[in-house]
Amino acid sequence: MVELLQISFLNLIAKLLKFGFELGTSFFVSKETYGEFALILSYILIFTKISSFGIQNIMVRDVPKYSSIKYISYIFFNSTITTLSIGVLLYIALYLFSFEYIILYPTIFVVYFLNSLTILYSTYLRSIREVKLWIYFQDIQIYLIYFSILALLYIIDGSELNIKSILNIYTLATAVSFTLLMLFIRERKGVTLISKISPEKIGYIVSQSLPVLFTGLTYLIISRLDIIMLERYIEIDAVGEYNIVARVTLQVLFFNQVVVSYYYPRVAKKFASKEDFETIARYNTKFVILSFTSVLFTTTLLYLAIVDFNLFDRLNIERKDELFKVFLTLAGTQIIYSAISFYGNILIYIGRQRVEYLNNLMVLTLAVVTNIIFIPKYGMVGASIATSISLLAGNLAQMLQVRHYTNRVFISI
């Protein structure tokens, strides 16, 4: 219980910093610049997901099987080669297709590539159940550095920053944070950063990670596709307001993510130890109950903050009525999501992640189609409806597949 409280505290700090990164930046720039920043950040997060290739999820599953730090270093080095290859190929593809932002702001490549490696190597700490260190290096350190640089520049200059300045600060913070992580991994954990290249191991990593990549990428695209597609139909400052409300609403998952960070490595270990499904189901039920009740509780607090304490006014939201409907739609979705989101990980743990190819194709198609249908007709509310439909459809598909392969729903009441 003490460890869970400590993890909760660190997650709170991480959430506040991430929240401040996405929303606090709006106080240092114009509304138009913030709208552009929200759009570029959406692309960066998608590119990071592609470059990281879902390898971190496979590491959480595989690392507990090995005790040799030399072999673990070997796995991570070949994972790095894979990430580098994917990141470079992605950059080349974006450049050849004349993607506007990668040409205007080449530092985007540096950010998404180093973020991918940060996710990969910090996952080693998670896989050995040092969750607190994992949270710090993946979700806290970079924002501490970012805000330190941002505050320094603001004190020196005092004027509003442009989009190029914000991206340069983000790039520098990413580079410094990654360097500190690698020094810690090498000096304190003994992980060797250079090892031999193995085409066989890279082939294994790719074959195991690709289905997971599509799963994570699909849900990230769903959560950011609304921002990207809204740009075509509403003003850029309205896109910024929608992003603020969407990001605020996602904070209802705070305690859920605390529970996830604590329970997922333990559930993975139970599968790796080949415990029977009924025992795992009983253990997993604790996670489901904590997850659902925490999101319901946090959603209630956020609702009260908006209705009774004028949170939208404090965030300089002008389109209050429309965006309140967006909040209700997304918040209701997260409550349901909190109770059924674990099935994707169960598919990984039982070695059935390849079925996610079908899931992701279905969900991505649904996301694009519903956004095309709902955004022109309902605007920002339509974007939130499309996001909700796509997200829950994917989770329900995973639940049915786990039930099919294991004859269990992994909830024991």
Buried (B, 14 or more C-beta within 10 A) or exposed (E): EEEBEEBBEBBEBBBBBBBBBBBBBBEBBBBBBBBBBBBBBBBBBBBBBBBBBBBBBBBBBBBBEEEEEEEBBBBBBBBBBBBBBBBEEBBEEBEEEEBEBBEEBEBBBBBBBBBBBBBBBBBBBBBBBBBBBBBBBBBBBBBBBBBEBBEEBBEEEEEEBBBEBBBBBBBBBBBBBBEBBBEBBBEEBEBBEEBEEBEEBBEBBBEBBBBBBBBBBBBBBBBBBBBBBBBEBBEBBBBBBBBBBBBBBBBBBBBBBBBBBBBBBEBBBBBBEEEEBEEBBEBBBEBBBBBBBBBBEBBEEBBEBBEEEEBBEEBEBEBEEBBBBBBBBBBBBBBBBBBBBBBBBBBBBBEBBBBBEEBBEBBBEBBBEBBEEBBEEBBBBBBBBBBBBBBBBBBBBBBEBBEEBBEBBBBBE
